[in-house]
């Protein structure tokens, strides 16, 4: 779905940025984005235990990576 695409990274980045601003703790944004992107990398089809993959460019292409 869109949460496993670049569009999801952008929306989650906006949420993480607002969270960092409201908490006033430096590094919350980069920690959240790092965790989100590493989760997407773990879901890629290049890993042997993952058969489905993700649709990283979903609004433009529905090809699974």
PQR file of N, CA, C, O and H, with PARSE charges and radii, in Angstrom:
ATOM      1  N   UNK A   1       0.834  -1.185   0.000 -0.4000 1.5000
ATOM      2  CA  UNK A   1       0.000   0.000   0.000 -0.0000 2.0000
ATOM      3  C   UNK A   1       0.882   1.252   0.000  0.5500 1.7000
ATOM      4  O   UNK A   1       2.102   1.166  -0.132 -0.5500 1.4000
ATOM      5  N   UNK A   2       0.263   2.377   0.146 -0.4000 1.5000
ATOM      6  CA  UNK A   2       0.996   3.644   0.110 -0.0000 2.0000
ATOM      7  C   UNK A   2       1.967   3.808   1.267  0.5500 1.7000
ATOM      8  O   UNK A   2       2.918   4.584   1.166 -0.5500 1.4000
ATOM      9  H   UNK A   2      -0.728   2.448   0.253  0.4000 1.0000
ATOM     10  N   UNK A   3       1.749   3.099   2.356 -0.4000 1.5000
ATOM     11  CA  UNK A   3       2.664   3.217   3.496 -0.0000 2.0000
ATOM     12  C   UNK A   3       4.011   2.566   3.208  0.5500 1.7000
ATOM     13  O   UNK A   3       4.987   2.834   3.908 -0.5500 1.4000
ATOM     14  H   UNK A   3       0.977   2.469   2.439  0.4000 1.0000
ATOM     15  N   UNK A   4       4.076   1.723   2.196 -0.4000 1.5000
ATOM     16  CA  UNK A   4       5.328   1.078   1.803 -0.0000 2.0000
ATOM     17  C   UNK A   4       5.846   1.666   0.494  0.5500 1.7000
ATOM     18  O   UNK A   4       6.335   0.934  -0.367 -0.5500 1.4000
ATOM     19  H   UNK A   4       3.282   1.505   1.627  0.4000 1.0000
ATOM     20  N   UNK A   5       5.740   2.969   0.345 -0.4000 1.5000
ATOM     21  CA  UNK A   5       6.209   3.656  -0.852 -0.0000 2.0000
ATOM     22  C   UNK A   5       6.935   4.940  -0.451  0.5500 1.7000
ATOM     23  O   UNK A   5       6.985   5.301   0.725 -0.5500 1.4000
ATOM     24  H   UNK A   5       5.343   3.563   1.045  0.4000 1.0000
ATOM     25  N   UNK A   6       7.484   5.605  -1.432 -0.4000 1.5000
ATOM     26  CA  UNK A   6       8.166   6.874  -1.173 -0.0000 2.0000
ATOM     27  C   UNK A   6       7.174   7.904  -0.644  0.5500 1.7000
ATOM     28  O   UNK A   6       7.524   8.738   0.190 -0.5500 1.4000
ATOM     29  H   UNK A   6       7.444   5.312  -2.387  0.4000 1.0000
ATOM     30  N   UNK A   7       5.956   7.846  -1.123 -0.4000 1.5000
ATOM     31  CA  UNK A   7       4.922   8.745  -0.613 -0.0000 2.0000
ATOM     32  C   UNK A   7       4.689   8.536   0.879  0.5500 1.7000
ATOM     33  O   UNK A   7       4.465   9.499   1.612 -0.5500 1.4000
ATOM     34  H   UNK A   7       5.671   7.168  -1.801  0.4000 1.0000
ATOM     35  N   UNK A   8       4.739   7.298   1.328 -0.4000 1.5000
ATOM     36  CA  UNK A   8       4.609   6.992   2.753 -0.0000 2.0000
ATOM     37  C   UNK A   8       5.756   7.559   3.563  0.5500 1.7000
ATOM     38  O   UNK A   8       5.560   8.031   4.683 -0.5500 1.4000
ATOM     39  H   UNK A   8       4.921   6.516   0.732  0.4000 1.0000
ATOM     40  N   UNK A   9       6.970   7.514   2.990 -0.4000 1.5000
ATOM     41  CA  UNK A   9       8.134   8.092   3.670 -0.0000 2.0000
ATOM     42  C   UNK A   9       7.943   9.595   3.857  0.5500 1.7000
ATOM     43  O   UNK A   9       8.267  10.140   4.912 -0.5500 1.4000
ATOM     44  H   UNK A   9       7.129   7.131   2.080  0.4000 1.0000
ATOM     45  N   UNK A  10       7.419  10.258   2.835 -0.4000 1.5000
ATOM     46  CA  UNK A  10       7.191  11.706   2.917 -0.0000 2.0000
ATOM     47  C   UNK A  10       6.166  12.033   3.997  0.5500 1.7000
ATOM     48  O   UNK A  10       6.396  12.909   4.831 -0.5500 1.4000
ATOM     49  H   UNK A  10       7.156   9.816   1.977  0.4000 1.0000
ATOM     50  N   UNK A  11       5.035  11.330   3.984 -0.4000 1.5000
ATOM     51  CA  UNK A  11       4.002  11.591   4.990 -0.0000 2.0000
ATOM     52  C   UNK A  11       4.488  11.269   6.396  0.5500 1.7000
ATOM     53  O   UNK A  11       4.212  12.015   7.336 -0.5500 1.4000
ATOM     54  H   UNK A  11       4.848  10.618   3.306  0.4000 1.0000
ATOM     55  N   UNK A  12       5.211  10.161   6.545 -0.4000 1.5000
ATOM     56  CA  UNK A  12       5.741   9.818   7.859 -0.0000 2.0000
ATOM     57  C   UNK A  12       6.795  10.830   8.299  0.5500 1.7000
ATOM     58  O   UNK A  12       6.925  11.111   9.491 -0.5500 1.4000
ATOM     59  H   UNK A  12       5.436   9.555   5.782  0.4000 1.0000
ATOM     60  N   UNK A  13       7.549  11.378   7.345 -0.4000 1.5000
ATOM     61  CA  UNK A  13       8.527  12.418   7.658 -0.0000 2.0000
ATOM     62  C   UNK A  13       7.870  13.671   8.211  0.5500 1.7000
ATOM     63  O   UNK A  13       8.390  14.304   9.130 -0.5500 1.4000
ATOM     64  H   UNK A  13       7.443  11.149   6.377  0.4000 1.0000
ATOM     65  N   UNK A  14       6.727  14.022   7.647 -0.4000 1.5000
ATOM     66  CA  UNK A  14       5.986  15.190   8.135 -0.0000 2.0000
ATOM     67  C   UNK A  14       5.512  14.942   9.570  0.5500 1.7000
ATOM     68  O   UNK A  14       5.612  15.821  10.426 -0.5500 1.4000
ATOM     69  H   UNK A  14       6.304  13.508   6.901  0.4000 1.0000
ATOM     70  N   UNK A  15       5.005  13.757   9.816 -0.4000 1.5000
ATOM     71  CA  UNK A  15       4.547  13.408  11.162 -0.0000 2.0000
ATOM     72  C   UNK A  15       5.717  13.403  12.141  0.5500 1.7000
ATOM     73  O   UNK A  15       5.606  13.920  13.252 -0.5500 1.4000
ATOM     74  H   UNK A  15       4.924  13.043   9.121  0.4000 1.0000
ATOM     75  N   UNK A  16       6.851  12.809  11.719 -0.4000 1.5000
ATOM     76  CA  UNK A  16       8.022  12.748  12.594 -0.0000 2.0000
ATOM     77  C   UNK A  16       8.586  14.142  12.865  0.5500 1.7000
ATOM     78  O   UNK A  16       9.063  14.415  13.966 -0.5500 1.4000
ATOM     79  H   UNK A  16       6.941  12.389  10.816  0.4000 1.0000
ATOM     80  N   UNK A  17       8.534  15.015  11.874 -0.4000 1.5000
ATOM     81  CA  UNK A  17       9.012  16.385  12.064 -0.0000 2.0000
ATOM     82  C   UNK A  17       8.146  17.130  13.074  0.5500 1.7000
ATOM     83  O   UNK A  17       8.660  17.845  13.935 -0.5500 1.4000
ATOM     84  H   UNK A  17       8.147  14.792  10.979  0.4000 1.0000
ATOM     85  N   UNK A  18       6.848  16.962  12.965 -0.4000 1.5000
ATOM     86  CA  UNK A  18       5.942  17.601  13.925 -0.0000 2.0000
ATOM     87  C   UNK A  18       6.124  17.022  15.320  0.5500 1.7000
ATOM     88  O   UNK A  18       6.035  17.749  16.309 -0.5500 1.4000
ATOM     89  H   UNK A  18       6.431  16.382  12.265  0.4000 1.0000
ATOM     90  N   UNK A  19       6.375  15.728  15.407 -0.4000 1.5000
ATOM     91  CA  UNK A  19       6.612  15.105  16.705 -0.0000 2.0000
ATOM     92  C   UNK A  19       7.881  15.656  17.347  0.5500 1.7000
ATOM     93  O   UNK A  19       7.899  15.957  18.541 -0.5500 1.4000
ATOM     94  H   UNK A  19       6.448  15.137  14.604  0.4000 1.0000
ATOM     95  N   UNK A  20       8.946  15.787  16.550 -0.4000 1.5000
ATOM     96  CA  UNK A  20      10.190  16.338  17.086 -0.0000 2.0000
ATOM     97  C   UNK A  20       9.992  17.774  17.565  0.5500 1.7000
ATOM     98  O   UNK A  20      10.514  18.158  18.611 -0.5500 1.4000
ATOM     99  H   UNK A  20       8.932  15.542  15.580  0.4000 1.0000
ATOM    100  N   UNK A  21       9.242  18.562  16.805 -0.4000 1.5000
ATOM    101  CA  UNK A  21       8.998  19.947  17.204 -0.0000 2.0000
ATOM    102  C   UNK A  21       8.158  20.031  18.479  0.5500 1.7000
ATOM    103  O   UNK A  21       8.414  20.871  19.342 -0.5500 1.4000
ATOM    104  H   UNK A  21       8.818  18.250  15.955  0.4000 1.0000
ATOM    105  N   UNK A  22       7.160  19.161  18.593 -0.4000 1.5000
ATOM    106  CA  UNK A  22       6.303  19.240  19.780 -0.0000 2.0000
ATOM    107  C   UNK A  22       7.003  18.706  21.028  0.5500 1.7000
ATOM    108  O   UNK A  22       6.762  19.197  22.131 -0.5500 1.4000
ATOM    109  H   UNK A  22       6.952  18.478  17.892  0.4000 1.0000
ATOM    110  N   UNK A  23       7.873  17.699  20.859 -0.4000 1.5000
ATOM    111  CA  UNK A  23       8.595  17.167  22.006 -0.0000 2.0000
ATOM    112  C   UNK A  23       9.812  18.012  22.372  0.5500 1.7000
ATOM    113  O   UNK A  23      10.219  18.060  23.533 -0.5500 1.4000
ATOM    114  H   UNK A  23       8.068  17.300  19.963  0.4000 1.0000
ATOM    115  N   UNK A  24      10.381  18.668  21.383 -0.4000 1.5000
ATOM    116  CA  UNK A  24      11.569  19.482  21.615 -0.0000 2.0000
ATOM    117  C   UNK A  24      12.824  18.653  21.837  0.5500 1.7000
ATOM    118  O   UNK A  24      13.777  19.120  22.461 -0.5500 1.4000
ATOM    119  H   UNK A  24      10.051  18.629  20.440  0.4000 1.0000
ATOM    120  N   UNK A  25      12.829  17.432  21.333 -0.4000 1.5000
ATOM    121  CA  UNK A  25      13.979  16.546  21.486 -0.0000 2.0000
ATOM    122  C   UNK A  25      14.659  16.393  20.132  0.5500 1.7000
ATOM    123  O   UNK A  25      14.067  15.886  19.179 -0.5500 1.4000
ATOM    124  H   UNK A  25      12.055  17.053  20.826  0.4000 1.0000
ATOM    125  N   UNK A  26      15.905  16.836  20.062 -0.4000 1.5000
ATOM    126  CA  UNK A  26      16.656  16.741  18.816 -0.0000 2.0000
ATOM    127  C   UNK A  26      16.980  15.277  18.503  0.5500 1.7000
ATOM    128  O   UNK A  26      17.429  14.537  19.378 -0.5500 1.4000
ATOM    129  H   UNK A  26      16.386  17.247  20.836  0.4000 1.0000
ATOM    130  N   UNK A  27      16.750  14.864  17.252 -0.4000 1.5000
ATOM    131  CA  UNK A  27      17.071  13.514  16.819 -0.0000 2.0000
ATOM    132  C   UNK A  27      15.872  12.597  16.670  0.5500 1.7000
ATOM    133  O   UNK A  27      16.012  11.478  16.176 -0.5500 1.4000
ATOM    134  H   UNK A  27      16.386  15.466  16.541  0.4000 1.0000
ATOM    135  N   UNK A  28      14.702  13.045  17.085 -0.4000 1.5000
ATOM    136  CA  UNK A  28      13.500  12.219  16.957 -0.0000 2.0000
ATOM    137  C   UNK A  28      13.184  11.989  15.483  0.5500 1.7000
ATOM    138  O   UNK A  28      12.850  10.872  15.088 -0.5500 1.4000
ATOM    139  H   UNK A  28      14.589  13.954  17.486  0.4000 1.0000
ATOM    140  N   UNK A  29      13.288  13.036  14.669 -0.4000 1.5000
ATOM    141  CA  UNK A  29      12.990  12.921  13.241 -0.0000 2.0000
ATOM    142  C   UNK A  29      13.907  11.912  12.560  0.5500 1.7000
ATOM    143  O   UNK A  29      13.434  11.016  11.861 -0.5500 1.4000
ATOM    144  H   UNK A  29      13.559  13.944  14.990  0.4000 1.0000
ATOM    145  N   UNK A  30      15.210  12.053  12.761 -0.4000 1.5000
ATOM    146  CA  UNK A  30      16.147  11.156  12.077 -0.0000 2.0000
ATOM    147  C   UNK A  30      16.012   9.720  12.575  0.5500 1.7000
ATOM    148  O   UNK A  30      16.193   8.785  11.795 -0.5500 1.4000
ATOM    149  H   UNK A  30      15.593  12.781  13.329  0.4000 1.0000
ATOM    150  N   UNK A  31      15.703   9.527  13.836 -0.4000 1.5000
ATOM    151  CA  UNK A  31      15.490   8.182  14.365 -0.0000 2.0000
ATOM    152  C   UNK A  31      14.240   7.542  13.760  0.5500 1.7000
ATOM    153  O   UNK A  31      14.256   6.369  13.387 -0.5500 1.4000
ATOM    154  H   UNK A  31      15.555  10.286  14.470  0.4000 1.0000
ATOM    155  N   UNK A  32      13.175   8.306  13.667 -0.4000 1.5000
ATOM    156  CA  UNK A  32      11.933   7.788  13.092 -0.0000 2.0000
ATOM    157  C   UNK A  32      12.102   7.452  11.611  0.5500 1.7000
ATOM    158  O   UNK A  32      11.678   6.387  11.161 -0.5500 1.4000
ATOM    159  H   UNK A  32      13.162   9.259  13.970  0.4000 1.0000
ATOM    160  N   UNK A  33      12.721   8.358  10.857 -0.4000 1.5000
ATOM    161  CA  UNK A  33      12.911   8.123   9.421 -0.0000 2.0000
ATOM    162  C   UNK A  33      13.869   6.950   9.204  0.5500 1.7000
ATOM    163  O   UNK A  33      13.643   6.126   8.319 -0.5500 1.4000
ATOM    164  H   UNK A  33      13.065   9.222  11.223  0.4000 1.0000
ATOM    165  N   UNK A  34      14.916   6.869   9.988 -0.4000 1.5000
ATOM    166  CA  UNK A  34      15.852   5.749   9.873 -0.0000 2.0000
ATOM    167  C   UNK A  34      15.174   4.412  10.125  0.5500 1.7000
ATOM    168  O   UNK A  34      15.413   3.444   9.403 -0.5500 1.4000
ATOM    169  H   UNK A  34      15.100   7.539  10.707  0.4000 1.0000
ATOM    170  N   UNK A  35      14.344   4.357  11.132 -0.4000 1.5000
ATOM    171  CA  UNK A  35      13.605   3.135  11.429 -0.0000 2.0000
ATOM    172  C   UNK A  35      12.605   2.780  10.346  0.5500 1.7000
ATOM    173  O   UNK A  35      12.443   1.611   9.997 -0.5500 1.4000
ATOM    174  H   UNK A  35      14.150   5.144  11.718  0.4000 1.0000
ATOM    175  N   UNK A  36      11.937   3.790   9.817 -0.4000 1.5000
ATOM    176  CA  UNK A  36      10.933   3.564   8.765 -0.0000 2.0000
ATOM    177  C   UNK A  36      11.588   3.051   7.486  0.5500 1.7000
ATOM    178  O   UNK A  36      11.097   2.109   6.866 -0.5500 1.4000
ATOM    179  H   UNK A  36      12.069   4.740  10.100  0.4000 1.0000
ATOM    180  N   UNK A  37      12.696   3.673   7.097 -0.4000 1.5000
ATOM    181  CA  UNK A  37      13.380   3.257   5.874 -0.0000 2.0000
ATOM    182  C   UNK A  37      14.007   1.871   6.043  0.5500 1.7000
ATOM    183  O   UNK A  37      13.984   1.069   5.109 -0.5500 1.4000
ATOM    184  H   UNK A  37      13.095   4.439   7.601  0.4000 1.0000
ATOM    185  N   UNK A  38      14.560   1.581   7.212 -0.4000 1.5000
ATOM    186  CA  UNK A  38      15.126   0.248   7.425 -0.0000 2.0000
ATOM    187  C   UNK A  38      14.031  -0.819   7.394  0.5500 1.7000
ATOM    188  O   UNK A  38      14.278  -1.946   6.965 -0.5500 1.4000
ATOM    189  H   UNK A  38      14.578   2.232   7.971  0.4000 1.0000
ATOM    190  N   UNK A  39      12.846  -0.477   7.840 -0.4000 1.5000
ATOM    191  CA  UNK A  39      11.703  -1.387   7.751 -0.0000 2.0000
ATOM    192  C   UNK A  39      11.353  -1.666   6.292  0.5500 1.7000
ATOM    193  O   UNK A  39      11.059  -2.805   5.931 -0.5500 1.4000
ATOM    194  H   UNK A  39      12.645   0.438   8.189  0.4000 1.0000
ATOM    195  N   UNK A  40      11.383  -0.631   5.453 -0.4000 1.5000
ATOM    196  CA  UNK A  40      11.091  -0.825   4.035 -0.0000 2.0000
ATOM    197  C   UNK A  40      12.169  -1.659   3.356  0.5500 1.7000
ATOM    198  O   UNK A  40      11.861  -2.490   2.502 -0.5500 1.4000
ATOM    199  H   UNK A  40      11.622   0.295   5.746  0.4000 1.0000
ATOM    200  N   UNK A  41      13.419  -1.448   3.723 -0.4000 1.5000
ATOM    201  CA  UNK A  41      14.509  -2.244   3.157 -0.0000 2.0000
ATOM    202  C   UNK A  41      14.336  -3.708   3.540  0.5500 1.7000
ATOM    203  O   UNK A  41      14.576  -4.597   2.722 -0.5500 1.4000
ATOM    204  H   UNK A  41      13.669  -0.773   4.417  0.4000 1.0000
ATOM    205  N   UNK A  42      13.922  -3.962   4.772 -0.4000 1.5000
ATOM    206  CA  UNK A  42      13.704  -5.340   5.214 -0.0000 2.0000
ATOM    207  C   UNK A  42      12.549  -6.001   4.469  0.5500 1.7000
ATOM    208  O   UNK A  42      12.513  -7.226   4.353 -0.5500 1.4000
ATOM    209  H   UNK A  42      13.727  -3.240   5.436  0.4000 1.0000
ATOM    210  N   UNK A  43      11.610  -5.210   3.966 -0.4000 1.5000
ATOM    211  CA  UNK A  43      10.464  -5.752   3.234 -0.0000 2.0000
ATOM    212  C   UNK A  43      10.726  -5.922   1.739  0.5500 1.7000
ATOM    213  O   UNK A  43       9.861  -6.434   1.028 -0.5500 1.4000
ATOM    214  H   UNK A  43      11.640  -4.215   4.061  0.4000 1.0000
ATOM    215  N   UNK A  44      11.883  -5.513   1.245 -0.4000 1.5000
ATOM    216  CA  UNK A  44      12.177  -5.651  -0.183 -0.0000 2.0000
ATOM    217  C   UNK A  44      12.274  -7.118  -0.593  0.5500 1.7000
ATOM    218  O   UNK A  44      12.605  -7.984   0.217 -0.5500 1.4000
ATOM    219  H   UNK A  44      12.586  -5.097   1.822  0.4000 1.0000
ATOM    220  N   UNK A  45      11.982  -7.377  -1.852 -0.4000 1.5000
ATOM    221  CA  UNK A  45      11.998  -8.733  -2.383 -0.0000 2.0000
ATOM    222  C   UNK A  45      13.419  -9.286  -2.538  0.5500 1.7000
ATOM    223  O   UNK A  45      13.583 -10.483  -2.773 -0.5500 1.4000
ATOM    224  H   UNK A  45      11.713  -6.674  -2.510  0.4000 1.0000
ATOM    225  N   UNK A  46      14.448  -8.442  -2.412 -0.4000 1.5000
ATOM    226  CA  UNK A  46      15.821  -8.904  -2.589 -0.0000 2.0000
ATOM    227  C   UNK A  46      16.265  -9.820  -1.453  0.5500 1.7000
ATOM    228  O   UNK A  46      17.224 -10.577  -1.606 -0.5500 1.4000
ATOM    229  H   UNK A  46      14.315  -7.469  -2.222  0.4000 1.0000
ATOM    230  N   UNK A  47      15.583  -9.758  -0.329 -0.4000 1.5000
ATOM    231  CA  UNK A  47      15.915 -10.648   0.788 -0.0000 2.0000
ATOM    232  C   UNK A  47      15.259 -12.006   0.560  0.5500 1.7000
ATOM    233  O   UNK A  47      14.118 -12.065   0.101 -0.5500 1.4000
ATOM    234  H   UNK A  47      14.804  -9.143  -0.205  0.4000 1.0000
ATOM    235  N   UNK A  48      15.950 -13.089   0.869 -0.4000 1.5000
ATOM    236  CA  UNK A  48      15.439 -14.422   0.512 -0.0000 2.0000
ATOM    237  C   UNK A  48      14.145 -14.843   1.207  0.5500 1.7000
ATOM    238  O   UNK A  48      13.413 -15.677   0.675 -0.5500 1.4000
ATOM    239  H   UNK A  48      16.877 -13.041   1.242  0.4000 1.0000
ATOM    240  N   UNK A  49      13.848 -14.292   2.370 -0.4000 1.5000
ATOM    241  CA  UNK A  49      12.651 -14.704   3.097 -0.0000 2.0000
ATOM    242  C   UNK A  49      11.419 -13.882   2.751  0.5500 1.7000
ATOM    243  O   UNK A  49      10.343 -14.130   3.294 -0.5500 1.4000
ATOM    244  H   UNK A  49      14.442 -13.614   2.803  0.4000 1.0000
ATOM    245  N   UNK A  50      11.555 -12.917   1.867 -0.4000 1.5000
ATOM    246  CA  UNK A  50      10.450 -12.049   1.510 -0.0000 2.0000
ATOM    247  C   UNK A  50      10.049 -12.309   0.065  0.5500 1.7000
ATOM    248  O   UNK A  50      10.822 -12.024  -0.849 -0.5500 1.4000
ATOM    249  H   UNK A  50      12.430 -12.716   1.426  0.4000 1.0000
ATOM    250  N   UNK A  51       8.858 -12.844  -0.156 -0.4000 1.5000
ATOM    251  CA  UNK A  51       8.424 -13.220  -1.492 -0.0000 2.0000
ATOM    252  C   UNK A  51       7.635 -12.126  -2.207  0.5500 1.7000
ATOM    253  O   UNK A  51       7.648 -12.073  -3.437 -0.5500 1.4000
ATOM    254  H   UNK A  51       8.229 -13.075   0.587  0.4000 1.0000
ATOM    255  N   UNK A  52       6.960 -11.268  -1.482 -0.4000 1.5000
ATOM    256  CA  UNK A  52       6.089 -10.282  -2.115 -0.0000 2.0000
ATOM    257  C   UNK A  52       6.792  -8.988  -2.494  0.5500 1.7000
ATOM    258  O   UNK A  52       6.582  -8.485  -3.597 -0.5500 1.4000
ATOM    259  H   UNK A  52       6.949 -11.312  -0.483  0.4000 1.0000
ATOM    260  N   UNK A  53       7.602  -8.447  -1.633 -0.4000 1.5000
ATOM    261  CA  UNK A  53       8.249  -7.178  -1.912 -0.0000 2.0000
ATOM    262  C   UNK A  53       7.345  -5.998  -1.612  0.5500 1.7000
ATOM    263  O   UNK A  53       6.270  -6.151  -1.032 -0.5500 1.4000
ATOM    264  H   UNK A  53       7.772  -8.856  -0.737  0.4000 1.0000
ATOM    265  N   UNK A  54       7.797  -4.820  -2.014 -0.4000 1.5000
ATOM    266  CA  UNK A  54       7.017  -3.604  -1.797 -0.0000 2.0000
ATOM    267  C   UNK A  54       6.882  -2.843  -3.107  0.5500 1.7000
ATOM    268  O   UNK A  54       7.682  -3.024  -4.025 -0.5500 1.4000
ATOM    269  H   UNK A  54       8.671  -4.696  -2.485  0.4000 1.0000
ATOM    270  N   UNK A  55       5.885  -2.006  -3.189 -0.4000 1.5000
ATOM    271  CA  UNK A  55       5.667  -1.158  -4.361 -0.0000 2.0000
ATOM    272  C   UNK A  55       6.173   0.238  -4.015  0.5500 1.7000
ATOM    273  O   UNK A  55       5.401   1.116  -3.629 -0.5500 1.4000
ATOM    274  H   UNK A  55       5.235  -1.858  -2.443  0.4000 1.0000
ATOM    275  N   UNK A  56       7.470   0.425  -4.158 -0.4000 1.5000
ATOM    276  CA  UNK A  56       8.131   1.646  -3.702 -0.0000 2.0000
ATOM    277  C   UNK A  56       7.664   2.888  -4.453  0.5500 1.7000
ATOM    278  O   UNK A  56       7.620   3.973  -3.872 -0.5500 1.4000
ATOM    279  H   UNK A  56       8.097  -0.288  -4.471  0.4000 1.0000
ATOM    280  N   UNK A  57       7.318   2.757  -5.714 -0.4000 1.5000
ATOM    281  CA  UNK A  57       6.886   3.898  -6.526 -0.0000 2.0000
ATOM    282  C   UNK A  57       5.393   3.801  -6.838  0.5500 1.7000
ATOM    283  O   UNK A  57       4.974   4.050  -7.969 -0.5500 1.4000
ATOM    284  H   UNK A  57       7.353   1.877  -6.186  0.4000 1.0000
ATOM    285  N   UNK A  58       4.597   3.441  -5.839 -0.4000 1.5000
ATOM    286  CA  UNK A  58       3.192   3.083  -6.024 -0.0000 2.0000
ATOM    287  C   UNK A  58       2.336   4.071  -6.817  0.5500 1.7000
ATOM    288  O   UNK A  58       1.626   3.614  -7.712 -0.5500 1.4000
ATOM    289  H   UNK A  58       4.937   3.239  -4.921  0.4000 1.0000
ATOM    290  N   UNK A  59       2.337   5.337  -6.579 -0.4000 1.5000
ATOM    291  CA  UNK A  59       1.456   6.171  -7.393 -0.0000 2.0000
ATOM    292  C   UNK A  59       1.834   6.159  -8.880  0.5500 1.7000
ATOM    293  O   UNK A  59       0.970   6.341  -9.737 -0.5500 1.4000
ATOM    294  H   UNK A  59       2.914   5.709  -5.852  0.4000 1.0000
ATOM    295  N   UNK A  60       3.110   5.947  -9.189 -0.4000 1.5000
ATOM    296  CA  UNK A  60       3.563   5.975 -10.576 -0.0000 2.0000
ATOM    297  C   UNK A  60       3.673   4.593 -11.185  0.5500 1.7000
ATOM    298  O   UNK A  60       3.445   4.427 -12.384 -0.5500 1.4000
ATOM    299  H   UNK A  60       3.813   5.799  -8.492  0.4000 1.0000
ATOM    300  N   UNK A  61       4.018   3.596 -10.382 -0.4000 1.5000
ATOM    301  CA  UNK A  61       4.232   2.247 -10.878 -0.0000 2.0000
ATOM    302  C   UNK A  61       3.805   1.248  -9.805  0.5500 1.7000
ATOM    303  O   UNK A  61       4.009   1.482  -8.613 -0.5500 1.4000
ATOM    304  H   UNK A  61       4.203   3.731  -9.409  0.4000 1.0000
ATOM    305  N   UNK A  62       3.218   0.143 -10.231 -0.4000 1.5000
ATOM    306  CA  UNK A  62       2.794  -0.867  -9.266 -0.0000 2.0000
ATOM    307  C   UNK A  62       3.718  -2.084  -9.303  0.5500 1.7000
ATOM    308  O   UNK A  62       3.332  -3.163  -8.852 -0.5500 1.4000
ATOM    309  H   UNK A  62       3.053  -0.047 -11.199  0.4000 1.0000
ATOM    310  N   UNK A  63       4.917  -1.928  -9.827 -0.4000 1.5000
ATOM    311  CA  UNK A  63       5.875  -3.021  -9.874 -0.0000 2.0000
ATOM    312  C   UNK A  63       6.471  -3.239  -8.483  0.5500 1.7000
ATOM    313  O   UNK A  63       6.885  -2.291  -7.817 -0.5500 1.4000
ATOM    314  H   UNK A  63       5.231  -1.052 -10.193  0.4000 1.0000
ATOM    315  N   UNK A  64       6.508  -4.505  -8.056 -0.4000 1.5000
ATOM    316  CA  UNK A  64       7.056  -4.825  -6.746 -0.0000 2.0000
ATOM    317  C   UNK A  64       8.568  -4.946  -6.810  0.5500 1.7000
ATOM    318  O   UNK A  64       9.111  -5.525  -7.750 -0.5500 1.4000
ATOM    319  H   UNK A  64       6.171  -5.275  -8.597  0.4000 1.0000
ATOM    320  N   UNK A  65       9.241  -4.405  -5.817 -0.4000 1.5000
ATOM    321  CA  UNK A  65      10.692  -4.496  -5.731 -0.0000 2.0000
ATOM    322  C   UNK A  65      11.080  -5.449  -4.635  0.5500 1.7000
ATOM    323  O   UNK A  65      12.268  -5.667  -4.398 -0.5500 1.4000
ATOM    324  H   UNK A  65       8.800  -3.935  -5.053  0.4000 1.0000
TER
END
